[in-house]
């Protein structure tokens, strides 16, 4: 269900800070990534300005920046809308992320300590406790799970490349996990990945992470794009 712009939760002190452009940008981008602003939703400059208590100038500048990043589409005749998920986006981004995260998982295997494995196991356990409930908490734990093996790849260039897709893939994962049964499936996939890490099976870990990422793509294609 689409949330009205006037209902977006706002810290009343946030937009009194400087630089204002940065605060507006972080607020709107965060609202889109977290799914508070839905694909196709109109972003009326006047309404946003009234709700945030600021002028239209920083809002207009932010919308132009978000358009450049692919989060917003601006039609001169109709104004700005949150960019819809497209098959082109999924076809271009998911295979790249699948290969990169899979590679990172394989590279991480020899570097994962008992402490790292315990963290991954704890993240999985806590995710299981949130299934069917707190989406934001599940996403936070899911991100931490992936980040743990990405950082343990010990490849800074690989990590930096994956991070360029961070916001887009977060948004995609958020929508895919909202689909029926996907959260439970994702949890089971994480469990198998964890087992591969524990067995020090780098090849299997890489394969499972690639499959895990691409399964998210297939869910979105069926549920959102058809």
C-alpha positions as CSV (number, residue, x, y, z in Angstrom):
1,X,0.0,0.0,0.0
2,X,1.4,3.4,-1.0
3,X,2.3,5.7,1.8
4,X,1.3,9.4,1.4
5,X,4.1,11.9,1.3
6,X,2.5,13.7,4.2
7,X,2.7,10.5,6.3
8,X,6.4,9.9,5.9
9,X,8.0,9.9,9.4
10,X,10.2,12.9,9.8
11,X,12.6,14.1,12.6
12,X,11.5,17.8,13.0
13,X,15.1,18.8,13.8
14,X,16.7,17.0,10.8
15,X,16.0,19.7,8.2
16,X,17.3,22.5,10.4
17,X,20.8,21.1,10.0
18,X,23.4,22.0,7.4
19,X,24.1,21.1,4.7
20,X,20.4,20.9,3.9
21,X,20.9,19.4,0.4
22,X,22.7,16.4,2.0
23,X,19.9,15.8,4.6
24,X,17.1,16.0,2.0
25,X,19.1,13.6,-0.3
26,X,19.7,11.1,2.5
27,X,16.0,11.3,3.6
28,X,14.5,10.7,0.1
29,X,17.0,8.1,-1.0
30,X,16.6,6.2,2.2
31,X,12.8,6.3,1.9
32,X,13.0,4.8,-1.6
33,X,15.6,2.2,-0.7
34,X,13.6,1.1,2.4
35,X,10.4,0.9,0.4
36,X,8.6,3.7,2.2
37,X,8.2,5.4,-1.2
38,X,6.9,2.8,-3.7
39,X,7.9,2.4,-7.4
40,X,5.7,4.7,-9.5
41,X,4.8,7.0,-6.6
42,X,4.7,10.7,-7.5
43,X,7.1,13.0,-5.6
44,X,5.4,16.4,-5.6
45,X,7.9,19.1,-4.8
46,X,5.3,21.4,-3.2
47,X,3.9,18.7,-1.0
48,X,7.3,17.5,0.0
49,X,8.4,21.0,0.8
50,X,5.4,21.6,3.0
51,X,5.9,18.3,4.8
52,X,9.6,18.8,5.4
53,X,9.3,22.5,6.1
54,X,11.8,23.6,3.5
55,X,11.9,25.4,0.2
56,X,11.5,23.6,-3.2
57,X,15.1,24.3,-4.3
58,X,17.0,21.6,-2.3
59,X,14.2,19.2,-3.1
60,X,14.5,19.9,-6.9
61,X,18.3,19.5,-6.7
62,X,17.9,16.2,-4.8
63,X,15.4,14.8,-7.3
64,X,17.8,15.6,-10.1
65,X,20.6,13.7,-8.3
66,X,18.3,10.8,-7.6
67,X,17.3,10.7,-11.3
68,X,21.0,10.5,-12.2
69,X,21.4,7.5,-9.8
70,X,18.3,5.8,-11.3
71,X,16.1,6.1,-8.2
72,X,13.8,8.7,-9.7
73,X,12.4,9.5,-13.2
74,X,11.5,13.0,-14.1
75,X,9.0,13.9,-16.8
76,X,9.0,17.6,-17.7
77,X,5.2,17.4,-18.0
78,X,4.4,15.2,-15.1
79,X,7.1,15.7,-12.5
80,X,9.1,13.2,-10.6
81,X,8.2,9.6,-9.7
82,X,10.0,6.8,-8.0
83,X,11.6,4.6,-10.7
84,X,9.8,1.4,-11.2
85,X,11.7,-1.9,-11.1
86,X,12.5,-2.9,-14.7
87,X,13.5,-6.2,-16.3
88,X,16.5,-4.4,-17.8
89,X,17.7,-3.4,-14.3
90,X,17.3,-7.0,-13.1
91,X,18.9,-8.5,-16.1
92,X,21.9,-6.1,-15.9
93,X,22.5,-5.9,-12.1
94,X,21.7,-9.3,-10.7
95,X,24.1,-11.4,-12.8
96,X,26.9,-9.0,-11.9
97,X,26.1,-9.1,-8.2
98,X,25.7,-12.9,-8.3
99,X,29.2,-13.4,-9.8
100,X,30.9,-10.8,-7.5
101,X,29.2,-12.0,-4.2
102,X,29.8,-15.6,-5.2
103,X,33.5,-14.9,-5.8
104,X,33.7,-13.1,-2.5
105,X,32.2,-16.1,-0.7
106,X,34.7,-18.4,-2.2
107,X,37.6,-16.1,-1.4
108,X,36.3,-15.7,2.2
109,X,36.4,-19.4,3.1
110,X,40.0,-19.6,4.2
111,X,39.8,-16.3,6.2
112,X,36.6,-17.0,8.2
113,X,37.4,-17.5,11.8
114,X,35.4,-19.3,14.5
115,X,34.2,-15.8,15.6
116,X,33.0,-15.0,12.0
117,X,31.2,-18.3,11.7
118,X,29.5,-17.7,15.1
119,X,28.4,-14.3,13.8
120,X,26.9,-15.8,10.6
121,X,25.2,-18.5,12.7
122,X,23.7,-15.9,15.0
123,X,22.5,-13.7,12.1
124,X,20.8,-16.7,10.6
125,X,19.2,-17.6,14.0
126,X,17.9,-14.1,14.5
127,X,16.6,-13.9,10.9
128,X,14.6,-17.1,11.6
129,X,13.0,-15.4,14.5
130,X,11.9,-12.5,12.4
131,X,10.4,-14.5,9.5
132,X,6.8,-13.4,8.8
133,X,7.3,-10.3,11.0
134,X,9.8,-7.5,11.1
135,X,11.0,-6.9,7.5
136,X,13.4,-4.1,8.4
137,X,15.1,-6.2,11.1
138,X,15.4,-9.2,8.7
139,X,16.9,-6.9,6.1
140,X,19.4,-5.5,8.6
141,X,20.5,-9.1,9.6
142,X,20.5,-10.2,5.9
143,X,22.8,-7.3,5.0
144,X,25.1,-8.1,8.0
145,X,25.3,-11.8,6.8
146,X,26.4,-10.8,3.3
147,X,28.7,-8.1,4.6
148,X,30.6,-10.5,6.8
149,X,31.7,-12.8,4.0
150,X,32.3,-9.9,1.6
151,X,34.7,-8.2,4.0
152,X,36.4,-11.5,4.7
153,X,37.2,-11.9,1.0
154,X,40.2,-9.7,1.7
155,X,39.9,-8.1,-1.7
156,X,39.3,-4.4,-1.4
157,X,38.7,-3.8,-5.2
158,X,36.1,-6.6,-5.2
159,X,34.4,-5.1,-2.1
160,X,34.4,-1.6,-3.6
161,X,32.8,-2.9,-6.8
162,X,30.0,-4.7,-5.0
163,X,29.4,-1.6,-2.9
164,X,28.6,0.4,-6.1
165,X,25.5,-1.7,-6.4
166,X,24.7,-1.7,-2.6
167,X,21.6,0.6,-2.7
168,X,20.1,-0.9,-5.8
169,X,20.5,-4.5,-4.6
170,X,19.2,-3.5,-1.1
171,X,16.1,-2.2,-2.8
172,X,15.7,-5.3,-5.0
173,X,16.1,-7.6,-2.0
174,X,13.6,-5.7,0.0
175,X,10.9,-6.2,-2.6
176,X,11.8,-9.8,-3.3
177,X,11.7,-10.7,0.4
178,X,8.2,-9.1,0.6
179,X,7.0,-11.8,-1.8
180,X,5.1,-14.8,-0.3
181,X,7.5,-17.6,1.0
182,X,10.7,-15.8,-0.3
183,X,11.8,-14.9,3.3
184,X,11.7,-18.6,4.3
185,X,13.4,-19.7,1.1
186,X,16.1,-17.1,1.6
187,X,16.7,-18.3,5.2
188,X,17.2,-21.9,4.0
189,X,19.6,-20.7,1.3
190,X,21.6,-18.8,4.0
191,X,21.7,-22.0,6.1
192,X,23.2,-24.0,3.2
193,X,25.8,-21.2,2.6
194,X,26.7,-21.3,6.2
195,X,27.2,-25.1,6.1
196,X,29.6,-24.7,3.1
197,X,31.5,-22.1,5.1
198,X,31.8,-24.4,8.0
199,X,33.0,-27.3,5.8
200,X,35.6,-24.9,4.2
201,X,34.1,-25.7,0.8
202,X,35.0,-22.6,-1.2
203,X,33.6,-23.9,-4.5
204,X,30.3,-24.9,-3.0
205,X,30.0,-21.6,-1.1
206,X,30.6,-19.7,-4.3
207,X,27.9,-21.7,-6.2
208,X,25.4,-21.4,-3.4
209,X,25.8,-17.6,-3.1
210,X,25.4,-17.2,-6.9
211,X,22.2,-19.3,-6.8
212,X,20.9,-17.4,-3.8
213,X,21.3,-14.0,-5.6
214,X,19.7,-15.3,-8.8
215,X,16.8,-16.8,-6.9
216,X,15.9,-13.3,-5.7
217,X,15.9,-12.1,-9.3
218,X,13.5,-14.9,-10.4
219,X,11.1,-14.1,-7.6
220,X,11.0,-10.4,-8.6
221,X,10.5,-11.3,-12.3
222,X,7.5,-13.5,-11.5
223,X,5.9,-11.3,-8.8
224,X,6.6,-7.8,-9.9
225,X,7.4,-7.6,-13.6
226,X,4.8,-9.9,-15.2
